[in-house]
Amino acid sequence: MRRIFISDLLKEKITITGPDAHHLAHVMRSRVGDHIVVADDEGKVGEYVMTAFTDDSVSLELVGYLAENTESPVEIILAQCLPKGDKLEFITQKATELGVNSIIPLTSDNCVVRYDEKKARAKQEKWQKIANEAGKQCGRCLLPKVEPITTLKDWLKKMADADVSLCMCYENEEQIGIKAFMAQQDRQNFAVVIGPEGGFSLDEVAYAKALGIPSVSLGTRILRAETAAIAAVTIIQYEAGDLGGRI
C-alpha cells in the first residue's frame, strides 16, 4: 500500500492536503474505499481508508493501527561534505533506505561545490524531498531530516562534546579501521563524517584530532565520496543496528 507521512499524530479521522493529496487523487487516481498507510511524527503507523475527495484534500478514516517497527535501534547522523554534481541526491536516497536519522551537508576545504544562500535553501529542500520519497518507498516509520548546509569545522566544534560516537572517515588513516572503532563503542547513537572528492585537508584532520575526534579507515582502497558514505552507514548498521536481520 502507498505510504504517506504527516506532521501530526494519528487520529481516527485525518484530512490530507497539499502534494500528498494531489498525488493520491490525480497521480495514483485513488478512489473512495482505497486503503493507505499513514505514519506520524512519533513513528506510529496506521492503515486508513479513503472516505472523500475534494479538489485539494483527501479524507481518511482509521482502519487500525499497525504493529510496524522498521526503524533501526541505533541513531545515525551522516555528515557529508558536498560532492560534485547530483551525488548528494544519490547519497541521501540510499542513506535514508539504510536508516539514517539525519543528513548534514557540509562545506570543507576541498569542496568544489559552493552555493549562495538562495541556492543552498533550494538544494536543502530538494534533498529533503528525496529523503521523504525514499522513506515512503522503503517503509520507514520516521523520516530523516536534511539539515541546512554548514561548515565542517563549525559542525565538528559543535559535535565534539555531544553524547554521540563520532568518527571521520579518512583515506590516510592507518591506525584504526571503522570495524575496530565500532567494537570500542557502547552507545546507540553514531555520527560519521565523509569528505568530498578531494578528501579532507591536513588542516581539517588536525583540527578534528585537536577536538578529540578520531579518524578511521574504511579499508585499503580509496572510495568515491558516495561509496564511502554508503559503506560507512552500512558498516555501522551491520555492527550495531538491524542490517542483516533482527535478533
Steps between C-alpha positions, in 0.01 A plus 500: 500500500604860438657663809486865602635692797320771697646769727245420770379206706273225367130547571177323411444741212762689300483745212794499258579816300785631286725286276396171664132569432578594141710186453230273642217652299663590170811284465399179677135557398383371838131455570271485803558165667871477413737438790825676594764482773564815704796562735513789747769711668554242774542201269151363564345335193140437404296366210236745373218486249427795269150630564469821298677721246484873430700705250789534745450248781448133579311382810620187678352281772700265721466128430750394765846562639786296358766339718781612271851572618727564206728746681851396596587463871794734441491867406734608221600849388665514158710815456592522134733758348343624178594283201478610139192475281193320626691248715346627823157414360613139459665497845185643661278237339719205597576630850127531561447140389778393735330671794691821576322750723652821365721619216731799546635656178840659566737734320871425542836609361496265202134541404465614140129574544405839649144632534368845578232529769206469259648200319590334830138521622373362170746210516404420859133489402579271206707263714224490762245414232725214382532376859122516542435301183765242589348465848160430349641249252698297753235499774663723760296595806690827544654724236860621528558874511736671257656791689614834350848510350767595753880500512694191601695674776193666651317168508797310646537759774129476580507119513831450681337486845172341389388168646560313176763263359657721234765409244640642176571263212847590372680323217846551654411356841720195567450433872133413543228374270131571538431141611749533788353840584151349517622222731608765751163676519226445756254764379201458271549827315768570240619778274728441204669768287579440131721727292451635146674365190831658602483364853574696815783753517785443746377805691151347538641170620718681754202708612288189559785332685541804727131469588548134588308374195660181365558426135434147376579301189241333277762267354803489275326635189409865444123527463298760316312741728164336430642150551667601827175640639300188421778269621539682833127504576469135398784396731349690794159344438649153467715527812249674730165528321258272318667444162523126450178434692361554847590256775 
